[in-house]
Amino acid sequence: MVERPTSAFRRPASARPRPAVVNAIEEQAPPPQNDEATWWMFKSEEVLSVSDVATAGFANCSILDAARWQGGSADNAQNLAIKDLSYTFGVDISADSITSETSPALLEALRIAFCSHGSDLLIIVQNAPQASDEEDPTSQVVARIIDLINKAYEAAESDGDIQLAGVSVVLENYNGSIITGQWENGQEFSYAVQTFLN
């Protein structure tokens, strides 16, 4: 498998045909290298409508509301996020925090979810903390969830799981062009973020 760079990650297109996407990528964003690669990490400065989701070619979306995780400690934000992930994706998650120690259980749960949806999946993270708000524990929770989504997808893809759906993410109300984060073991990550539907 070809090694991908640490930013500007691209997802292979789903095996299922998708209607043409209208203005889904910023003009300054480089186009995919070939027909098998597409952007997967997006932002929207406004709340998406059902029409926006359908115009982009998605019939299947899941919503996570980061506002529910705000206003408390990092532990509380992580615990609430895990409950939301479990409920939203219909999977049992045997973890109470989002750490490198609990990431195997989280990755397995997300992988199961991504391989049982049947069609391409758009994950919308509502009320995403702003790129500059590194003090907010919710910002780190959102970033770690993005990293877990990427790793779970890559693991299923690497294993050739034929049930794997195409997975894309949109951060609503997000103003940055990159999302960065760090695990408590010091491992850092970053992902380029493209504008969804200009």
Secondary structure, 3 states (H helix, E strand, C coil): CCCCCCCCCEEECCCCCCCCCCCCCCCCCCCCCCCCEEECEEEECCCCCHHHHHHCCCCCEEEEEHHHHCCCCHHHHHHHHHHHHHHHHCCCCCCCCCCCCCHHHHHHHHHHHHCCCCCCEEEEEECCCCCCCCCCHHHHHHHHHHHHHHHHHHHHHHCCCCCCCCEEEEEECCCCCEEEEECCCCCEEEEECEECCC
